[in-house]
């Protein structure tokens, strides 16, 4: 049997998930290293957030374009190109000498991730019949959960043993291995129906998303010039995206975003929920790691060990729920998952306090991550249900773009709100803690702490000329202020992602009533009407003349 035979779709999916695993694990590994990078590069929280968000920004801006490229040139080719770009950029990230150079190479990594990501879920729609598609999406979601476990653990171990550079260099052998597997085992096919290229739409969506995301990433910086510039970028991005909507409505021929997608209530609502969940996932990951490392004093490996059991719940739940993700209860599973996630987040931050045993946070974290696992497969299944195979890559690109935009918004707005709350709460807690100091030390200690520029995350050195007793008093004073300030700011900030998730629950209730929901009995349009026999977007050879992925001359 040929290695590319569609009789072995699970093996092909396993190969595809190898590269997808490297892409999804990257963000969680980098999050684990952010506190180390703050001290390594002597950077602030804003610069450290750029290391994470530059990757997400680029990926979000290019996913729709990458999905349509997959429709035009074939998903395997885009998958391989994206994996190669990602791996080469990872090698460069591991040799950076400055945080600016690192941010630039993270942009290149985001380009590779954008090219690869929509091709994986697009393959599922053509490899698996409808009855198995939910289970396949469950496995796909389980890869995300597994990467959430492996990323922090691998990142923490690599940082402890070899340094932060190896969180990037480790991707090189993994990426090369995944590239060889995909080149050998993944079938090379392209849709029979040729797609026309919407150049105007491509330019508008790429530049509009890039400008909008860049403005959001810069929003909330302390200097007024940066805030004014970010507002201008946001305005430019919004105008370009409005122009995109008008252009797509009036475009002749084939638009960049197929009209059938944004005319489908189920697709639009599922995409919004996916964006909201990703908003919370990206927005809450870094504050939790900052709490475990900067406040409770755990090293990256210990912090990853604490989060690993709950992150494993994402993968296990996603696989189990995936098997039920094409039944009559798909939308209800999705709503339940969002509610569990919101409740788990709220309980986690309410239970947090200075000096606690971090393992006490495990029960609410398990609830939150089980909720995430309940959303991954249902969102994808509801969004892509009924999408014709020739549009699979494009639809997947739009869906993943919504998720990535949600991630950018989450990382930016939660990070900016956390910085603002830290700056506002620091003087309050400094003056409150200063009341417990001797009168002669109260003013010098408070002024020393508040005069140091920063985000309230780094404990300043003791002033020169203090006695050993006074030095100990200053250390205890700064520890108390930093811990209380962070927990207070964290609790206030988490109201934002929890509120977004509750809004997603309302959208989920509307989704359960949508006529396009498979729960309501809508049938997928037969593939023969789209010109694709046997639900596969390529011509079938006669029996006994080869596997179904071979392409006879003139079949496209």
N, C-alpha and C positions, 0 to 999 in steps of 0.2 A: 504493500500500500504506500502510495506517495506520502511524504511527510507533510505535504500541503493539502492532503485530502480533507474535504469538509466533513468526512465521517469522524474526524478527530477534532471537533471544534474546541473541546475543553483543553486539549494540549496546545492549540493555537492561542487560546485565551491566556493560558499560563505563560506562554512566551511573551505575549504583549504586556502582561501585567508585570513582567520583570523590569522592563524599561519604565513603565508607569510607576512602579514602586520607587525607583530611584528619583523620579521627579517629585512625587508626593513626600518622600522622606526628607527631601532637601530642606523644606521650610521648617520642619520640626527640629532638625539638627541645628539649623542656624539660630533658631529661637533659644536653644539651650546655650549657645555661645555668646548671646548678646551681653549678658552681664560681664563676661570676661573681656569682650571687645571694648566695653566702656572704659575699663581701666587700662587695657593693652594699648589703645590708641589715644588715651586721654580725651575721649569724646563724651558728648552729652547724650541724653536719651534721644534727642531729635536725630542726631547723626546715626545713632545705633538703629533707630527705627527705619532709616533709609536703607540700611543693609538688607532688611527684610522686605520692605515695601517696594524698593526698586525692582525687585524680581517679580512681585505680584503686579505692579503697574504695567510692566512690559507685557507680561502674559495676558493681562486683561485687555490691553489695547489691541492685541494682535490675534486673539482667539477666533473671532468671526472670520477674519481674513484667512487664517490658517485652516479653518474648517472648509471654506470654499476652495482653497487650494487642494485640499484632500479630495473634494468632489471632482476637481478638474484633472489632477495628475495622478490620483490614486493614493489611498491612505497609507499603503506600505512605504511609498517613497517619502512622503512627508514625515512619517514616523521615524524612518532611518536618518533623514536629514536633521530632524529636531534632536534626536538622541545624540548624534555626532556633535552638533553645536553645543548642546548642554555639557557634554563630557569634556570637550576642549576648554570651554569657559571655566569649568570646575577646576581643571588643572591650573589655569591662570589665577583663579581666586586663591589657591593655596600658596602662591608665591608673592602675594601683594605686600607692599611696604607701607601703604597708607590707606586710610579708610576711604578716600576719594577714589583711588584706583580700584578698591574692592567693590564699591558701589557701581562703578562703570562696568566691571565684569559681571556683576549680578544682573545688569540689564541684558547682557548677552545671554546669560543663563536663562533669563525669562523668555527670550526669543526662542531658544530651543524648546523650552517647556510648552510654549504656545503652539509650536508646530506639531508637537507630539500628542498633546492631551486630547484634542477632539477625535483623533484617529482611533483611539482605543475603544471608546464607547460606540463609535460608528461601526466598528467591526462587529460588535455584539449584535447589532440590528440585522446584519447580513449573514452571520454565521449560525445564529440560533433561531429555531422556529419560535412562534409566539409562546407556546406552552413552556419553553425552557428559558425564555428571555429574562423573566424575573429572577430565576436562580442565578443566571449569568451576571445580571446587574448586582445581585447580592454579593457574588464573589468579587466583582469590581469594587463595590463599596467596602468589602472586607479588606482589600488591599490598602485602602485609605486608612482603615483602622489599624492594620498591622504596621503601616509606616508611622502612625502616631506613637506606637509602642517602640518600634525599632529606632526611630529617629533620635529621641532624647537619650535612650540608653546607649546607642552607638556614639552619639555626639558627646555625652558625658564621659564615656570610657576613653574615647580618642583624645579629648581635651586633657583628661587626667594622665594619660600615658604618653602622649606625643605632642600635645599642643592644639590650639584651635585650628591651625592650618589644615589638619588632617580631616576635619569635617568636610572639607571640599576635596582634598586629594583622594579620599576613600571612594569618591564617585567615579574615579577614572577606571579602575579595574571592573567595577560593577557595570559601568556604562559600556565598556568594551565587550564584556561578556554578553550583555543584553543585545548589543548591536549584532554580534555574530549569530546569536540564536534567531533574531528576527530576520536577518538576511537569508538564513537557510530554511526556516520552517514556516514563516508567515507568507500566505499566498499574495501574489502581486496581481491586483485586478483594478480595473477602472470602470465606472458606470458606462453602460452602452450609450446613454444619452449624453452627448457633449454639452458642456456648460459654457455659456458665453461669459466673458469676463467683464464685470461692472467696475471699470476703473474709477469712475467718479465716486461711486459708493464706497469703494475700498479706501480711497484717499480721505473721504469725509469721516468714516468710522474710525480709522486709525488715528488721524490727527485729532479728532474730537475727543476720543477716549483718552489719548495721551495728555492733551491739554487739561482736561477735567481732572484726571487722576493726579497730575503733577501739582495742580493748584490745591487739591485737597491735601496732598502730602505736605505742602508748605504752609498750609493754613494753621494758625495758632502759634506760630513762632513768636518769640518775645519782641522782636523789633518791628516797628510799624511799617517800614518799607517792605519787609518780607510779606507781611499780612496784606498790604495793598497789592503787591505783585501777585500773590496767590489768588486774590479776588479777581484780578484781571484774567488770569489763566482759567479760572473757573467759568468766567463769563464767556471767554472765547470758546472753551470746550462746549458749553451749553448751546451757543449759537451754531457751532458746527454740527452738533447732533440734531438740532432742530432742522437745519438744512438737509441733513441726512434723511430724516423722516419725510420731508417734502419731496426730496429727490427720489426716494424709494417708491412713493405713491405714484409719481408721474413717470417713472422710468419705463421705457419701452423695452420689450424683450424680457430678459431674465434679470431681476434685481439681485443685489448682493444678499439680502435677507429675504428668503422666499415669502411671498405674501401669505401663503397658507399658514405660516408659523404665527405671525402676529395677529392673524384673524382667528386663531384657535384659542378660546378662553382657557382650556386646560393647559396648553403650552405656556401661555403668558403667566397664569397663576402659579404653576409649578416652578417656573423660572424665578418668579418673585420670592417664593418660599426658599428655593435653593440659595438665592442671594442673601436672604435674611439669616439663614442658618450659617452660611459661610461668614457673614458679618460677625456673628457671635463667636464662631470658632477661631478666626484670626484675631479678633479684637481682644479675646480673653486669654489667649495662650501666653502672651508675654507677661502681663501683670501677674499671673500665677507663678511663673518661673522667677520673676523678680522677688515675689514674696518668699518663695522657698529658699532662694539663694541669698538675697541681700538682707532680708529681714530675719529669717530663721537660721541663716548661716550655713546652709548645706552646700556642698560642692556640686558641680553639674551632674556628676554620676549619681550621687545620693538623691538629688532632686528628681532625676529621671527615673530612679528606682521607685520613688514614691508615686509618680504619675503613671508608671507602666501598667499596674493592674487595671486601673480605670480606662486607660487608653485601649487595652486589650479588649475591653467590653465593647468598644466601637466595632472592631472587626468581627467578633463573635456574633453580636446582635445583628450586624449588617448581613452576614451570611444567612442567619436563621430567618430574618424578616424578608430577605430577598426572595425566598421560596414562596412567600405569600403576596408578592408585589404585583400580581396581575389578576387578583381576585376582586370580589365585590367590596372588600374592606380596605383597599389600598389607601384611599384618601383618609380613612379613619386611622389607619396605622401611622400615616404621616402626621396627622394632627396630634395623636398621642405622643409621638416621638418629640415633637416640638415642645409640648407641654412638659414632658419629663426633663428635657434639656433646660428649659427656663427654671423649673423648680430646683434642679440640681445646682445650677449656677447661683441662684439666690441663697440656697442653704450653704454652699461652700464659702461664700464671702461673709455670711453672717456668723459662721462658726470660727472664722479666722481671728486669731488674737496673738499678741507678742509672746514669744517663748513657749508656744504650745508644741506638743508632739505632732508633727506633720501627718502622721498616720491616722490621726483622728479625723482628718479631712477626707479619708478614703471613701466612706459611705456616700456622702453627697456627690463626690466626684464620680463614683460608679453610676449614680442615678443620671448625672448629666451626660456622661459619655454613652450610656445605654440609649439615652434619648437621641444622641447624634446618630447612632447606628440604626435607629428606627427610621431615620429620614433619608438616608443616602440612596438606597435602592428605590423606594417609592417615588421620590422626586424624579429620578431619571426615567423610571418606567412610565409614570404619568405624562411626562413631557414628551417622550419619544414614541409613545403608543400611537400607532396609526400613521407615523411619518413614512412616506414612501422611501424605499432603499436608496434611490439616487440622491435624495436630500439628507441622508443620514449624517454625513460629516458636517454639512452646513448647520443642521439642527443641533447637533452636538456642540458645534462651535458656539452657537448663540447661547445654548444652555450653560456651557462652561464659562462663557463671557459674563453672563449674569452672576454666576458664582464668584468669579474673580473680582468683578466690580464690587460685589458685596464684601469680599475680603479686603479690598483696598479701602472701602468706606469704613469697615470695622477697624482695621489696623490704624487708619488715620484718625478717625473721630475718637475712638476709645483712647488712643495714645495721646492725642491733643487734649482731651478732657482730663486724662490722668495728670498730664503735666500742669494744666491750669489748676487743678485741685491741689496738687502737691505745693505749688507756689502759694496758693491762697491759705492752705492749712498750716504751712510750716511756721509762720509767725505766731499763730494762735497756740500751737502746741509748745513752741519754744518759750513763750512767756508763761504758759501754764506750768511747764516743767521747771522753769527758773525759780518759781516760788519756793521750791524745795531746796535750793542752794543757799549757802551762807550769803549774807547780804553783800559782803565785799566781792563775791564771785559772780553774783547774779547778772549784773550789767555787762561785765567783760565777756562772760561766756555766751550770753544771748547775742551780743553784737558780733562776736567772732563767728558764730554759727550762721547768722542771717546775712553777714556781709560777704560770705563766700558765694560766688556765682555757681549755679548748678540747679539740679532738679530735685534736691532733697533726698537723693538716693545714696550719695557718697558721703561718708562720715569725714568731716574735715580734720586735719591734724591739730593737735593741741597747740595753743599759743606758746611762743617762746618764753622761757623764764619761769615756768611753773614748777612748783615743788612736786615730788612724787605723789603726795596726797591730792594736790590740786589737779594733777594730770589724770589720776584715777577718777576724780569727781567729774572732770570734763568728759572723759570717755563714757561714763555712766549717763551723763546728761545727754550727750549726742545720741547714744543708743536709744534712750527713751524717746527722744524727740523724733528721730528718723522712723522708728517702728510705729509710733502712734500716728504720725503724719501719713505714712504710707497706707496703713489699714483704714484710716478715715477716708483718705482720697479714693482708695480702691472700692470701698463700699459705695460711695457716692457714684463713682464711675460705672459700676456694674449695673446701675439702674437703666442705663442706655441699652446695652445688648439684651437685657431681660425684657424691656419694653418692646424692642424690635421683634423678639420671638413671640410675644403675646399678639402682636399685630399679625404675624405669620399664621397664628392659630385662627384668627378671623378669616384670613384668606383661604386657609385650608377648609374651613366650613363651607365657603362658597365653592371651592373646588369639588367637594363631595356632591354638589348639586349640578355640576357642569355637564352639559350634554355630551362633551367630548371625553368624559371620564369613562374608562373601560368598565367601571362599576355599573354604569347605566346601560350597558349592553351594546355599545357602539362596536361595530365590526370593522376590522382593518380592511381597507380597500384591497381587493385581490391583486396580487402582484402581476397577474397576466394583463390586467387593464393598463398597468404602467409599462408593459412590454418586457417584464422580467419573469420568465417561467420559474416555478418552484421557489418563489420568494427570494431569489438570489439575483443581484444586479449584474449578471454576466451570462453569456450564452452557455447552455449546457451542451457538451459534446455527445455524440451518440454513445449508447451503452458499449462499454468495452474498449473505447478509443482513448481513454485517459481519464484523469480526475476532473472534477467539475470546475476546478479553478484554471484549467488550461484555456487559452484564448485562441480559437481558430481564426485564421485570416479573415478580416472583414467583419468580425463579430462586434466591433465597436463603431 
